[in-house]
Amino acid sequence: MIIACTGEAERNETVGVVPAVEVVQAQFGGLPLEERLNGFVRADNQVDIYPRISAPIEEIYVQNGEQVQRGDALLKLRDTDYNERLRQAEASLRINLAQRRQAEAALGEVESELRRERILAERDLSSDLEIERLEARLESAEASVELANAQVEQARSNVNEQIEALEQTTVRAPVSGTVGQRNAEVGMQVNTNTRLYTVGDLTRSKVTINLTERMLGYISPGQTVRVFSENLPDTVITAEISRISPFLGAGNFSTEAEIEIDNEGGLLMPGMFVTVDVLYGETEQTTIVPLSAIYRQPQTGQTGVFIAPAFGMEASAIEDLENNVGNGSLSNPTDIEFRPVDVIARGRDAAGVEGIRSGDWVVTVGQNLLTRDDSGQARVRPGSWHSIMEMQRLQPQDLLREIMNDNVVERPHIE
């Protein structure tokens, strides 16, 4: 048979088990008001490139990651058909120009005849009927010239259209930046729905967040934000809200806010999802405790915190605490009290409370052990605010496992 035991378990055979808890000192100050949102990263002036005509790709000039300037050629489409269309359009224009010259000549001829007939009519050598006939021919000739002018304009417009279409066989960068997401190969048939590249300025990024109608009451341009990602450990980017769209989306009653960020180091990549904390103020000065310190008594339903009133009172103990905060050391058993509190403000990680003083050591992990054993004492481990903020992001069972693991010292198995 294998028996596992600890020195602590041997001592607890005759005395009750003293629970171990985590404590941190309550602070005095303003509670930051934050709104945590998800953001989507885009490069500054980021655009998708689509062809404006349909044709196969003949040549590719740039690859992913290359820098381009506005107007630089990205690729070449086959232009045989567009050259032929341009030649036909130019020929049609020449025909219409010739027809206009014919119409203008016919008009000039009728105008000359009409002038001669009017001179003869003044000498009674021409009839009114002949003048009316020539005037009708003049009106018809003028209409012919007008029609010819319209046909010339139409033909010229067609030529310009074909010239523009031929120019579109060379796809050019509409903005300066870095090329990415290439979706082009030689011989590939493309149309106006085919995305060829994405181009954007990677030295500046734009983070987009969605704001609800309620948030618009306290979030505005110019407010400070913190941007971070689990893929960028130990990196927090501080910026400001640049602008907010004044239009709410139909159905979802939300709008977009943009955050412009210098990205010279290339930390933010287009398409990345990030977490954004919007800082929109702080509460009045009060006693602040971590959210994990707030405990609701299951028997009475009363909200409060457990405190260790005598913990660290001696000078030597205080010095020892300062040297050992967060190192995992546990104190000797000390008194623990439950103090009811009023929560006057609640932030993302901490709450402002009334009922205790700043400097009190409050229990942040292990309250259920105190309630379960109805214990008036506990061994406490002092922690820092930074560590408890990190621990609050873990599951409660993970926190308890960390504490309990510190209490157990395994001996070799005895068979």
Backbone torsions as a table, in degrees:
resi	resn	phi	psi	omega
1	MET	NA	141.7	-179.7
2	ILE	-106.6	128.2	-179.3
3	ILE	-118.0	128.0	175.7
4	ALA	-111.8	131.7	-178.8
5	CYS	-146.6	164.5	176.6
6	THR	-130.1	158.0	176.7
7	GLY	-62.4	-35.8	179.5
8	GLU	-65.3	-39.9	179.7
9	ALA	-64.6	-39.0	178.7
10	GLU	-61.2	-42.4	-179.4
11	ARG	-68.8	-30.0	-176.9
12	ASN	-81.6	0.2	176.1
13	GLU	-67.0	-29.0	-177.2
14	THR	-106.5	-18.4	179.1
15	VAL	-126.4	158.1	179.2
16	GLY	-65.8	153.0	178.5
17	VAL	-70.9	129.0	176.7
18	VAL	-92.4	116.4	-177.2
19	PRO	-66.2	155.6	176.0
20	ALA	-109.7	134.1	-177.6
21	VAL	-134.8	165.0	176.8
22	GLU	-103.8	135.1	179.7
23	VAL	-128.6	156.2	175.1
24	VAL	-145.7	152.9	-178.4
25	GLN	-81.1	132.0	173.5
26	ALA	-65.0	146.4	-177.9
27	GLN	-115.6	166.6	176.8
28	PHE	-118.9	127.8	179.8
29	GLY	167.5	-171.8	177.6
30	GLY	-87.6	138.7	179.6
31	LEU	-87.7	117.1	179.2
32	PRO	-62.0	136.2	175.9
33	LEU	-98.2	121.4	-175.1
34	GLU	-130.9	152.8	172.0
35	GLU	-126.4	118.2	-178.9
36	ARG	-93.3	125.9	-177.2
37	LEU	-133.9	161.8	174.1
38	ASN	-94.5	140.6	-179.6
39	GLY	-125.4	158.9	179.4
40	PHE	-123.3	130.2	-173.9
41	VAL	-94.5	134.6	171.2
42	ARG	-130.5	152.7	172.5
43	ALA	-73.6	153.8	177.7
44	ASP	-65.1	136.4	-179.7
45	ASN	55.5	40.8	-178.5
46	GLN	-80.4	127.8	-179.6
47	VAL	-136.9	147.4	172.4
48	ASP	-91.8	139.5	-176.7
49	ILE	-101.4	123.3	176.7
50	TYR	-122.7	144.9	174.0
51	PRO	-72.6	154.0	178.9
52	ARG	-99.9	-0.2	177.5
53	ILE	-137.1	170.0	177.0
54	SER	-105.9	127.3	179.7
55	ALA	-174.4	162.1	174.4
56	PRO	-76.9	153.0	177.0
57	ILE	-82.1	130.2	178.6
58	GLU	-102.8	-39.8	-177.8
59	GLU	-141.2	147.1	175.7
60	ILE	-121.1	128.3	-173.7
61	TYR	-103.5	-24.4	-175.9
62	VAL	-130.7	154.4	179.5
63	GLN	-118.8	170.8	177.4
64	ASN	-57.2	137.1	176.3
65	GLY	89.8	-7.6	-179.1
66	GLU	-82.9	149.7	178.2
67	GLN	-87.9	138.5	177.6
68	VAL	-133.3	156.2	174.0
69	GLN	-107.2	155.9	179.5
70	ARG	-56.3	128.9	179.9
71	GLY	96.5	-11.5	178.2
72	ASP	-65.8	143.7	178.4
73	ALA	-75.0	132.0	178.6
74	LEU	-99.1	-42.8	178.3
75	LEU	-159.4	167.9	-178.2
76	LYS	-121.6	129.8	174.7
77	LEU	-97.8	156.3	179.3
78	ARG	-62.2	131.4	-173.8
79	ASP	-116.0	10.3	-176.7
80	THR	-58.0	-50.9	-177.9
81	ASP	-63.4	-36.6	-176.6
82	TYR	-74.8	-32.5	172.5
83	ASN	-63.7	-42.3	-179.9
84	GLU	-65.5	-40.5	178.3
85	ARG	-64.3	-35.3	178.5
86	LEU	-67.3	-41.8	178.7
87	ARG	-62.7	-41.9	178.7
88	GLN	-64.6	-39.7	179.1
89	ALA	-66.1	-39.3	178.0
90	GLU	-66.8	-37.3	177.8
91	ALA	-66.1	-41.3	178.3
92	SER	-62.8	-36.3	177.9
93	LEU	-65.1	-43.0	179.6
94	ARG	-62.4	-39.2	178.4
95	ILE	-62.8	-44.5	-178.9
96	ASN	-67.8	-33.0	175.6
97	LEU	-65.3	-41.1	179.0
98	ALA	-65.3	-42.3	179.5
99	GLN	-64.7	-34.3	177.2
100	ARG	-66.6	-38.7	178.0
101	ARG	-63.9	-38.2	176.8
102	GLN	-63.3	-43.1	-179.9
103	ALA	-65.3	-39.3	178.8
104	GLU	-66.5	-37.3	178.3
105	ALA	-66.6	-41.8	178.4
106	ALA	-62.9	-38.8	178.4
107	LEU	-64.3	-41.9	179.4
108	GLY	-63.5	-38.2	179.5
109	GLU	-64.6	-44.0	179.8
110	VAL	-65.5	-40.3	179.5
111	GLU	-62.0	-38.3	179.0
112	SER	-66.4	-44.6	179.8
113	GLU	-61.7	-41.1	-178.1
114	LEU	-66.0	-37.3	178.2
115	ARG	-64.4	-42.3	-179.9
116	ARG	-64.2	-43.8	-178.4
117	GLU	-63.6	-36.3	178.9
118	ARG	-68.0	-36.4	176.0
119	ILE	-64.4	-42.9	178.7
120	LEU	-65.7	-36.3	-179.5
121	ALA	-65.1	-33.7	177.7
122	GLU	-64.4	-23.6	-179.7
123	ARG	-102.7	11.2	-179.2
124	ASP	61.6	34.0	179.0
125	LEU	-107.5	2.7	179.6
126	SER	-142.0	150.7	-177.7
127	SER	-93.2	160.6	176.2
128	ASP	-64.3	-32.1	-179.6
129	LEU	-62.2	-40.8	179.9
130	GLU	-66.6	-39.4	178.8
131	ILE	-64.5	-41.1	178.9
132	GLU	-63.3	-37.3	178.8
133	ARG	-63.9	-42.5	-179.2
134	LEU	-69.8	-34.9	177.1
135	GLU	-64.6	-37.4	176.9
136	ALA	-65.3	-40.9	177.1
137	ARG	-63.9	-37.0	179.0
138	LEU	-63.5	-43.2	179.8
139	GLU	-63.5	-39.2	178.8
140	SER	-67.1	-40.3	179.5
141	ALA	-66.0	-38.2	177.8
142	GLU	-64.3	-40.0	177.7
143	ALA	-64.0	-37.2	178.6
144	SER	-64.4	-40.8	178.2
145	VAL	-65.1	-41.8	179.1
146	GLU	-62.3	-41.8	177.6
147	LEU	-64.0	-41.3	-179.8
148	ALA	-64.1	-39.0	177.7
149	ASN	-62.4	-42.2	179.5
150	ALA	-64.1	-40.6	179.4
151	GLN	-65.9	-35.0	176.9
152	VAL	-65.9	-44.9	179.0
153	GLU	-61.8	-40.6	178.5
154	GLN	-64.1	-43.4	179.9
155	ALA	-65.6	-40.0	179.4
156	ARG	-65.5	-39.6	177.5
157	SER	-62.8	-38.3	177.7
158	ASN	-64.9	-38.9	177.2
159	VAL	-61.9	-47.2	179.2
160	ASN	-61.3	-38.2	178.3
161	GLU	-63.6	-41.7	179.6
162	GLN	-70.4	-33.2	175.9
163	ILE	-64.8	-43.3	179.1
164	GLU	-64.6	-40.8	178.4
165	ALA	-63.1	-39.3	178.2
166	LEU	-64.9	-38.9	177.1
167	GLU	-64.4	-30.2	-179.6
168	GLN	-72.1	-8.5	175.2
169	THR	-70.2	-15.6	169.9
170	THR	-104.7	110.8	-179.1
171	VAL	-84.5	123.7	-175.6
172	ARG	-116.0	156.3	179.4
173	ALA	-72.1	124.6	178.5
174	PRO	-79.1	-17.0	179.7
175	VAL	-140.2	164.5	174.6
176	SER	-88.1	145.1	179.0
177	GLY	161.9	-157.6	-179.4
178	THR	-105.7	137.5	-178.8
179	VAL	-86.6	139.0	176.8
180	GLY	-153.4	175.7	178.5
181	GLN	49.5	47.1	179.1
182	ARG	-63.4	131.8	177.7
183	ASN	-133.9	58.1	-175.7
184	ALA	-147.1	135.1	175.3
185	GLU	-138.1	149.0	178.6
186	VAL	-60.2	131.7	-179.1
187	GLY	92.4	-10.1	-178.6
188	MET	-73.7	131.1	177.9
189	GLN	-83.1	124.9	-177.9
190	VAL	-122.1	159.0	174.8
191	ASN	-140.0	-172.8	-173.7
192	THR	-68.7	-9.2	177.9
193	ASN	-100.8	3.8	-177.9
194	THR	-92.8	115.4	176.0
195	ARG	-78.3	124.4	-175.8
196	LEU	-95.6	-46.3	-177.4
197	TYR	-146.8	167.0	163.9
198	THR	-122.5	133.5	-179.2
199	VAL	-126.5	136.3	177.7
200	GLY	-163.3	163.2	179.0
201	ASP	-88.0	104.7	-176.9
202	LEU	-75.8	-11.7	179.8
203	THR	-76.3	-13.2	174.9
204	ARG	-134.3	137.0	-178.9
205	SER	-118.5	159.6	178.3
206	LYS	-131.1	118.2	178.6
207	VAL	-100.2	128.3	-179.6
208	THR	-108.0	130.4	176.1
209	ILE	-125.8	154.8	177.6
210	ASN	-100.7	133.2	178.5
211	LEU	-115.4	134.8	176.3
212	THR	-80.7	168.4	178.7
213	GLU	-59.1	-37.0	179.6
214	ARG	-64.8	-41.1	-177.2
215	MET	-65.6	-26.4	-179.0
216	LEU	-65.2	-14.5	178.3
217	GLY	-75.1	-19.5	-178.1
218	TYR	-136.0	-2.8	176.7
219	ILE	-110.8	131.2	-176.4
220	SER	-146.1	163.0	177.2
221	PRO	-57.9	144.2	179.8
222	GLY	97.5	-15.4	179.8
223	GLN	-73.3	147.8	-176.7
224	THR	-75.0	141.9	175.5
225	VAL	-131.0	153.5	172.1
226	ARG	-117.5	127.3	-177.4
227	VAL	-114.3	129.0	178.3
228	PHE	-151.9	167.7	-177.9
229	SER	-148.4	148.7	177.0
230	GLU	-66.6	-18.4	176.7
231	ASN	-84.7	-5.1	177.2
232	LEU	-123.8	73.2	-176.7
233	PRO	-61.4	142.8	177.0
234	ASP	61.7	22.6	178.7
235	THR	-123.8	120.1	175.7
236	VAL	-127.5	125.0	-178.6
237	ILE	-103.3	125.1	178.7
238	THR	-100.0	131.7	-179.0
239	ALA	-150.9	-166.5	179.4
240	GLU	-132.7	154.6	172.7
241	ILE	-69.1	122.0	-175.8
242	SER	-82.7	-43.6	-177.6
243	ARG	-161.3	158.4	178.2
244	ILE	-131.7	130.3	177.3
245	SER	-68.1	133.4	-178.6
246	PRO	-81.7	1.3	-175.7
247	PHE	-107.6	126.8	175.2
248	LEU	-84.8	140.9	179.4
249	GLY	-70.4	141.7	179.5
250	ALA	-67.9	126.8	177.1
251	GLY	95.3	-43.0	-178.4
252	ASN	-100.4	-10.2	175.7
253	PHE	50.9	41.8	176.8
254	SER	-132.9	164.0	179.7
255	THR	-138.6	174.7	-176.8
256	GLU	-107.7	143.1	171.1
257	ALA	-120.3	145.7	-178.3
258	GLU	-116.5	140.5	178.6
259	ILE	-124.0	114.0	179.6
260	GLU	-91.6	131.9	-173.1
261	ILE	-134.0	133.7	170.2
262	ASP	-66.6	130.6	-175.3
263	ASN	-129.9	42.9	-178.3
264	GLU	-58.7	-35.1	-179.4
265	GLY	-79.1	-7.8	177.5
266	GLY	72.1	24.6	-179.5
267	LEU	-69.0	-41.1	-178.4
268	LEU	-90.4	125.2	-179.9
269	MET	-107.1	138.3	177.9
270	PRO	-56.1	135.9	-178.1
271	GLY	94.1	-8.5	-178.6
272	MET	-74.9	141.3	171.7
273	PHE	-94.6	133.8	-178.1
274	VAL	-131.2	164.4	174.0
275	THR	-102.1	134.4	-177.2
276	VAL	-123.6	121.7	172.0
277	ASP	-99.5	117.6	177.7
278	VAL	-93.7	120.5	179.9
279	LEU	-95.4	112.4	-174.1
280	TYR	-118.3	22.1	175.2
281	GLY	139.3	-168.7	175.3
282	GLU	-152.1	160.8	-178.9
283	THR	-78.7	176.3	172.1
284	GLU	-66.8	161.7	-179.6
285	GLN	-62.7	129.2	-178.4
286	THR	-159.4	179.6	176.1
287	THR	-80.6	131.6	-175.1
288	ILE	-118.3	134.9	175.9
289	VAL	-132.2	155.0	174.2
290	PRO	-61.8	150.9	179.3
291	LEU	-58.7	-33.0	-178.1
292	SER	-67.9	-14.0	178.1
293	ALA	-79.8	-22.6	-179.5
294	ILE	-71.5	124.8	-175.3
295	TYR	-132.7	138.7	178.1
296	ARG	-107.1	117.8	-178.8
297	GLN	-64.1	123.3	-177.9
298	PRO	-66.5	-28.9	-177.8
299	GLN	-77.6	-43.9	-174.2
300	THR	-103.9	-17.7	-176.0
301	GLY	75.8	9.9	-178.4
302	GLN	-81.3	139.4	179.4
303	THR	-96.5	133.2	179.9
304	GLY	-169.5	-162.8	178.1
305	VAL	-137.4	151.4	170.8
306	PHE	-90.1	133.6	178.3
307	ILE	-125.0	156.7	174.7
308	ALA	-109.8	89.3	-170.4
309	PRO	-65.8	-29.6	-176.9
310	ALA	-99.0	0.8	-175.3
311	PHE	-71.9	126.8	175.6
312	GLY	75.9	19.6	-178.3
313	MET	-74.2	-36.6	-178.9
314	GLU	-72.4	148.4	-178.6
315	ALA	-60.6	-41.3	-179.8
316	SER	-67.0	-36.0	178.9
317	ALA	-67.0	-40.4	179.8
318	ILE	-62.4	-43.6	179.0
319	GLU	-63.2	-39.7	179.3
320	ASP	-65.5	-38.4	179.0
321	LEU	-62.9	-44.1	-179.5
322	GLU	-61.5	-30.8	-178.6
323	ASN	-85.1	-15.2	-170.8
324	ASN	-125.4	8.4	179.3
325	VAL	-58.1	125.0	175.8
326	GLY	80.7	5.3	-177.8
327	ASN	-93.8	3.2	175.5
328	GLY	92.9	-2.9	-179.0
329	SER	-75.4	143.1	179.5
330	LEU	-108.4	145.1	179.6
331	SER	-82.4	173.4	167.9
332	ASN	-70.1	162.7	179.1
333	PRO	-53.8	134.0	179.6
334	THR	-137.4	157.5	-177.0
335	ASP	-67.2	143.2	177.6
336	ILE	-126.4	133.4	178.8
337	GLU	-125.8	148.3	173.4
338	PHE	-97.2	125.1	-179.7
339	ARG	-117.7	119.5	174.9
340	PRO	-64.3	142.9	178.6
341	VAL	-135.9	157.0	170.4
342	ASP	-104.7	124.5	177.7
343	VAL	-85.2	112.0	-175.8
344	ILE	-97.8	-17.4	177.3
345	ALA	-158.6	145.3	-178.1
346	ARG	-131.1	120.9	176.2
347	GLY	-99.5	-167.0	-178.5
348	ARG	-72.2	-37.2	-176.5
349	ASP	-119.8	-14.1	-174.9
350	ALA	-142.2	166.7	-179.8
351	ALA	-135.1	146.9	172.2
352	GLY	-91.8	130.1	-173.3
353	VAL	-132.0	160.3	170.7
354	GLU	-123.2	138.4	-179.4
355	GLY	130.4	-15.9	174.0
356	ILE	-134.7	170.7	-178.3
357	ARG	-108.7	155.3	172.9
358	SER	-64.4	142.8	-176.7
359	GLY	98.8	-19.3	176.0
360	ASP	-66.1	142.4	176.8
361	TRP	-87.1	116.6	-176.6
362	VAL	-110.0	144.1	179.7
363	VAL	-78.1	127.6	179.5
364	THR	-108.8	-23.5	178.5
365	VAL	-139.6	133.1	175.2
366	GLY	108.4	9.5	-179.6
367	GLN	-60.0	-33.9	-179.7
368	ASN	-64.6	-30.5	176.9
369	LEU	-67.6	-39.7	179.3
370	LEU	-66.2	-39.8	-179.9
371	THR	-70.8	-42.7	-177.6
372	ARG	-61.5	-46.1	-176.1
373	ASP	-89.2	-1.6	-176.0
374	ASP	48.0	45.7	-173.6
375	SER	-90.9	137.7	175.2
376	GLY	-97.2	1.9	178.6
377	GLN	-135.8	159.8	176.5
378	ALA	-159.8	156.7	169.2
379	ARG	-92.1	129.9	-171.9
380	VAL	-115.7	149.3	175.0
381	ARG	-119.7	116.8	180.0
382	PRO	-72.4	140.4	178.5
383	GLY	-128.1	168.4	178.0
384	SER	-98.1	159.0	177.7
385	TRP	-61.0	-39.0	-179.1
386	HIS	-60.8	-45.2	-177.5
387	SER	-67.3	-38.1	-179.0
388	ILE	-70.8	-33.0	175.7
389	MET	-63.0	-39.1	177.6
390	GLU	-68.6	-41.5	-177.6
391	MET	-67.5	-29.3	179.9
392	GLN	-64.9	-17.9	179.2
393	ARG	-83.7	-8.5	177.1
394	LEU	-90.1	168.0	175.6
395	GLN	-74.7	149.5	-179.3
396	PRO	-56.2	-39.0	-179.0
397	GLN	-65.6	-29.3	176.7
398	ASP	-69.1	-38.6	179.6
399	LEU	-64.6	-45.3	-179.7
400	LEU	-64.4	-36.8	-180.0
401	ARG	-63.4	-39.0	179.0
402	GLU	-63.9	-42.5	-179.1
403	ILE	-67.4	-46.9	-176.1
404	MET	-66.6	-32.5	177.9
405	ASN	-63.9	-30.6	179.0
406	ASP	-71.1	-21.0	-176.6
407	ASN	-87.6	-17.0	-171.6
408	VAL	-99.5	126.5	173.3
409	VAL	-119.6	105.8	-175.4
410	GLU	-74.8	139.4	172.0
411	ARG	-99.5	163.7	175.8
412	PRO	-59.4	145.5	177.8
413	HIS	-64.3	142.4	177.6
414	ILE	-112.8	124.1	179.9
415	GLU	-97.3	NA	NA
